Amino acid sequence: QVQVVESGGGWVQPGGPLRLSCAASGFTLKRFRMTWYRQAPGKERELVAGISGTALTTDYADSVKGRFTISRDNAKNMVYLEMNSLKPEDTAVYYCRVDALDAWGQGTLVTVSS
């Protein structure tokens, strides 16, 4: 069945980097736009970044533009979120989503604090 599993979350100091990974299975990854969402404590889930099936187009929330980079390796069935210059307000559970299938992973927690 369709499954996406996030990994790579953890604790990082402000200004530091972190890379999240999303392992996809049960479907042909290259056919689908993939997105990363996040949900901070007490806040609604928000779209962070998206990437088309062929990786030709990407889009980002204004709050992460210039700091985060979404990428994918269809041959390895993987999607990534490279996060740099992290801020405390980036603290959240990050989720990977298969847009057209509305399939979500369980999330991975990112904590940015000193």
Secondary structure by P-SEA (a helix, b strand, c coil): cbbbbbcccccccccbbbbbbbbbccccccccccbbbbbcccccccccccccccccbbbbcccccccbbbbbcccccbbbbbbcccccccccbbbbbcccccccccbbbbbbcc
